[in-house]
Amino acid sequence: MKPRTTFLLLLVLCRCFSVFTQPAPARSKEEVAEWEQMKYGMFIHFNMNTYAGVEYDRGRVPPQAFKPDKLDVGQWIRTARDAGMKYAVLTAKHCGGFCLWNSKVTFKGKEYDYDIASSGYADIVAQFMESCKNYGVRPALYYCLWDCHNQPISSTDEYFNLTKGHITELVRNYQGLVEIWIDIPGILKPAERAELYAIVKQYQPKCLVTCNNGFTDGSVLANFPADITNGERTLPPVAGHNPWREVDGNKYYIPMEVCQTMSQNWFWMPGDVTKSVRTLYHWYEQSVKGGANLLLDVPPDLSGRIPQELVDRLMELKKVIDKPALLPPLTSLTAYEPVTASGSYDGGRPEYACFYAADEDPNTRWLAAEGDTLPTLTIDLGEEKLFNTVVIMEPYEPHILDFMVEYQVDGQWKTLLEDHFAGAEYNRQFAPVRSRWIRLVIKCFSTGPNPGNVLTGPDDPTPEEGATIAEFQVLNLK
């Protein structure tokens, strides 16, 4: 055989061999059965963002600013266990670039130094792994590819090499991971994502990889290869999650994970409010019913401990999960009925979706779209119902200056009431009317900055908000 022919044959064989040895997601339910059976996990957002005081840290805070004075990683995992959670995901690196482990990766000609070792604390990832082992909770780690600390000062290749070094450290040094959660995977090329996936499988073949698909219902698998698809603050479809996906002619079994927050923000923020047990149970029930796991975010505070308020809420939730009959009955006719809105903030941020205006939870809210001059909420009661009371709740500072409530009769909207200033709790009774459709029309409102908005950044102007509704209810009171 001629040398050139021999070379070409070897090249073809090598390529064929690489195709068959390239790790790939599951081809059967059995391969991911253990993960699916866990159903319920704790997302732990704790990083420099906690001390920068913003969801999206820009990586400009010095390592010494990270200073929990009562750090208790064991308390996190003990709480997860007691709440009935089977696994926990820790934010090993978020968008600020700060690593919760002592990274030895060479970057810019020296050992990486924006990490826990530079802050003077011991390796938190190691403590997390040990605590998970002690309390029988399966460990998982989160890594964000968006990096405001390192990306701006790096070439594309240089930053990808840093990412590969970090991922390699995590999966090589912290064995026993059930999942690695990759955020903002869309910044990588498909070949680069495949390379990271291969690194994970090289060191931990049984570790499942999640590549965040954002605000989707699990029907999207935008970042392949991945073992798990997900919905960020988004439930599976009403018909349930379909795990079977076809990619390049191959069928894969891709389960779903829903991630949601206990409070409004992912990281602990002063003054944040906690969702009700009913709201949290709704997310648990609908996730599991739809064939997805629920990953519920429970953030430690500045001290390095999960606040007692969140611990207590988790234990209340566990009681309801174990015995749903403990949940009190709904009181309004509008609760959990289909809601539509004239628009929602920032193109439809799920944190401020319109269904939050009808969930009987004053700690969630709908926020109208910027530029919407006539914000409107419409609720379908499902059938004609008799009602005689309207309740409207505004969170934060009141913004509504003029509004009306309408109901539909024979396809025509009729005015039920008009008024000014809804405030923290507007309650108005009237002669009973019967209708299937009810709507709130906000005709005039003020705007103002709200530092509690999830898009608040360290260097940006505080987001301006206008009309926002915590609750719009109709009732039929005796």
Backbone hydrogen bonds, N-H to C=O, Kabsch-Sander energy under -0.5 kcal/mol:
donor,donor_aa,acceptor,acceptor_aa,energy
6,T,2,K,-2.7
7,F,3,P,-2.5
8,L,4,R,-2.4
9,L,5,T,-2.4
10,L,6,T,-2.4
11,L,7,F,-2.3
12,V,8,L,-2.4
13,L,9,L,-2.5
14,C,10,L,-2.6
15,R,11,L,-2.2
16,C,12,V,-2.6
17,F,13,L,-2.7
18,S,14,C,-2.2
19,V,15,R,-1.8
20,F,16,C,-1.8
21,T,17,F,-1.6
22,Q,18,S,-1.3
31,E,28,S,-0.8
32,V,29,K,-1.3
33,A,30,E,-0.8
36,E,32,V,-2.3
37,Q,33,A,-2.3
38,M,34,E,-0.7
38,M,35,W,-1.1
39,K,35,W,-0.8
39,K,36,E,-0.6
40,Y,38,M,-2.3
41,G,294,L,-2.8
42,M,87,Y,-2.5
43,F,41,G,-0.5
43,F,296,L,-2.5
44,I,42,M,-0.5
44,I,89,V,-3.4
45,H,43,F,-0.7
46,F,44,I,-1.0
50,T,47,N,-1.4
51,Y,47,N,-0.5
51,Y,48,M,-0.9
52,A,48,M,-2.2
53,G,49,N,-1.7
54,V,49,N,-1.1
56,Y,456,T,-0.6
57,D,55,E,-0.8
65,A,62,P,-2.2
66,F,63,P,-1.7
67,K,65,A,-1.0
70,K,303,S,-2.5
72,D,304,G,-1.8
75,Q,72,D,-0.6
76,W,72,D,-1.1
77,I,73,V,-1.7
78,R,74,G,-2.7
79,T,75,Q,-2.1
80,A,76,W,-2.0
81,R,77,I,-2.6
82,D,78,R,-2.6
83,A,79,T,-1.8
84,G,81,R,-1.6
85,M,80,A,-2.6
86,K,40,Y,-3.0
87,Y,40,Y,-0.8
88,A,138,R,-2.4
89,V,42,M,-2.9
90,L,88,A,-0.5
90,L,140,A,-2.1
91,T,44,I,-1.9
92,A,90,L,-1.8
92,A,142,Y,-1.2
93,K,142,Y,-1.2
94,H,98,F,-0.6
97,G,94,H,-1.9
99,C,114,Y,-1.7
100,L,92,A,-2.3
103,S,101,W,-1.3
107,F,105,V,-0.5
107,F,110,K,-3.7
110,K,107,F,-1.1
112,Y,105,V,-2.8
115,D,113,D,-0.9
116,I,99,C,-1.6
116,I,101,W,-0.7
118,S,115,D,-0.7
119,S,115,D,-0.7
119,S,116,I,-0.7
120,G,116,I,-0.6
120,G,117,A,-0.9
121,Y,116,I,-1.6
124,I,100,L,-1.5
125,V,100,L,-1.5
127,Q,123,D,-1.5
128,F,124,I,-2.6
129,M,125,V,-2.5
130,E,126,A,-2.3
131,S,127,Q,-2.5
132,C,128,F,-2.4
133,K,129,M,-1.9
134,N,130,E,-2.3
135,Y,131,S,-2.1
136,G,132,C,-0.8
136,G,133,K,-0.6
137,V,132,C,-2.1
138,R,86,K,-2.5
140,A,88,A,-1.6
141,L,179,E,-1.7
142,Y,90,L,-3.2
143,Y,181,W,-3.0
144,C,93,K,-1.8
145,L,183,D,-2.2
148,C,95,C,-3.3
151,Q,147,D,-1.8
153,I,150,N,-0.9
154,S,151,Q,-1.9
159,Y,155,S,-2.5
160,F,156,T,-2.1
161,N,157,D,-2.2
162,L,158,E,-1.7
163,T,159,Y,-2.5
164,K,160,F,-2.6
165,G,161,N,-2.2
166,H,162,L,-2.6
167,I,163,T,-2.8
168,T,164,K,-2.4
169,E,165,G,-2.2
170,L,166,H,-2.4
171,V,167,I,-2.4
172,R,168,T,-2.1
173,N,169,E,-2.7
174,Y,170,L,-1.4
175,Q,173,N,-0.6
178,V,139,P,-2.9
179,E,139,P,-0.6
180,I,208,L,-2.6
181,W,141,L,-3.3
182,I,180,I,-0.7
182,I,210,T,-3.6
183,D,143,Y,-2.4
183,D,181,W,-0.6
187,I,184,I,-1.3
188,L,185,P,-1.9
192,E,189,K,-0.5
193,R,189,K,-2.3
194,A,190,P,-2.3
195,E,191,A,-1.6
196,L,192,E,-2.2
197,Y,193,R,-2.5
198,A,194,A,-2.2
199,I,195,E,-1.9
200,V,196,L,-2.2
201,K,197,Y,-2.3
202,Q,198,A,-2.1
203,Y,199,I,-1.6
204,Q,200,V,-2.8
207,C,204,Q,-1.8
208,L,178,V,-1.8
210,T,180,I,-2.6
211,C,228,I,-0.9
212,N,182,I,-2.7
212,N,210,T,-0.6
216,T,214,G,-2.3
218,G,230,N,-0.6
224,F,222,A,-0.6
227,D,209,V,-2.2
228,I,209,V,-1.7
229,T,255,P,-2.7
231,G,257,E,-2.1
232,E,214,G,-2.7
233,R,231,G,-0.8
233,R,259,C,-3.2
234,T,231,G,-0.7
240,G,237,P,-1.9
241,H,290,G,-3.3
245,R,243,P,-0.6
245,R,252,Y,-2.7
247,V,245,R,-0.6
247,V,250,N,-2.9
250,N,247,V,-2.1
252,Y,245,R,-3.2
253,Y,26,A,-2.5
254,I,243,P,-3.4
254,I,252,Y,-0.8
256,M,291,G,-0.6
257,E,229,T,-1.6
258,V,293,N,-3.3
259,C,231,G,-2.1
260,Q,295,L,-1.7
262,M,297,D,-1.4
268,W,300,P,-0.6
272,D,269,M,-1.9
275,K,262,M,-3.4
280,L,276,S,-2.4
281,Y,277,V,-2.9
282,H,278,R,-2.4
283,W,279,T,-1.8
284,Y,280,L,-2.1
285,E,281,Y,-3.5
286,Q,282,H,-2.6
287,S,283,W,-1.7
288,V,284,Y,-2.6
289,K,285,E,-2.8
290,G,286,Q,-1.4
291,G,288,V,-1.6
292,A,287,S,-2.9
293,N,256,M,-2.3
294,L,39,K,-3.0
295,L,258,V,-3.5
295,L,293,N,-0.5
296,L,41,G,-2.6
296,L,294,L,-0.7
297,D,260,Q,-3.1
298,V,43,F,-3.0
301,D,305,R,-2.8
304,G,301,D,-1.6
310,L,307,P,-0.7
311,V,307,P,-1.9
312,D,308,Q,-3.0
313,R,309,E,-2.0
314,L,310,L,-2.4
315,M,311,V,-2.0
316,E,312,D,-2.2
317,L,313,R,-2.4
318,K,314,L,-2.4
319,K,315,M,-1.7
320,V,316,E,-1.5
321,I,317,L,-2.8
322,D,318,K,-2.7
323,K,319,K,-1.7
326,L,323,K,-2.4
327,L,324,P,-2.0
333,L,474,V,-2.7
334,T,474,V,-0.7
336,Y,358,A,-3.3
337,E,334,T,-2.1
340,T,378,T,-2.6
342,S,376,T,-1.9
345,Y,367,L,-2.3
347,G,344,S,-0.7
348,G,344,S,-0.5
348,G,345,Y,-1.5
349,R,345,Y,-2.8
352,Y,349,R,-1.7
353,A,350,P,-1.3
356,Y,353,A,-1.4
357,A,354,C,-2.0
358,A,355,F,-1.6
359,D,356,Y,-0.8
364,T,361,D,-1.6
366,W,469,I,-2.9
367,L,352,Y,-1.4
368,A,467,A,-2.5
372,D,369,A,-1.7
373,T,371,G,-0.8
377,L,440,L,-2.3
378,T,340,T,-2.8
379,I,438,I,-3.0
380,D,338,P,-2.3
381,L,379,I,-0.7
381,L,436,R,-3.2
385,K,435,S,-2.2
387,F,433,V,-2.5
388,N,475,L,-2.4
389,T,475,L,-1.7
390,V,428,R,-2.3
391,V,473,Q,-2.5
392,I,426,Y,-2.3
393,M,471,E,-2.5
394,E,423,G,-2.0
401,L,444,C,-2.9
402,D,444,C,-1.8
403,F,419,D,-2.6
404,M,441,V,-2.3
405,V,417,L,-2.5
406,E,439,R,-2.6
407,Y,414,K,-2.3
408,Q,437,W,-1.6
409,V,412,Q,-3.0
412,Q,409,V,-2.0
414,K,407,Y,-3.1
416,L,405,V,-3.1
417,L,405,V,-1.6
419,D,403,F,-2.4
426,Y,392,I,-3.5
427,N,425,E,-0.5
428,R,390,V,-2.4
430,F,388,N,-2.2
433,V,387,F,-2.4
435,S,385,K,-2.0
438,I,379,I,-1.9
439,R,406,E,-2.6
440,L,377,L,-2.5
441,V,404,M,-3.0
442,I,375,P,-2.9
442,I,440,L,-0.5
443,K,402,D,-1.4
443,K,441,V,-0.8
444,C,402,D,-2.0
446,S,399,H,-2.5
448,G,465,E,-2.1
450,N,463,P,-2.3
453,N,450,N,-2.0
456,T,453,N,-1.9
465,E,448,G,-2.9
469,I,366,W,-2.2
470,A,393,M,-2.7
471,E,393,M,-1.3
472,F,357,A,-2.9
473,Q,391,V,-2.9
475,L,389,T,-2.2
477,L,475,L,-0.5
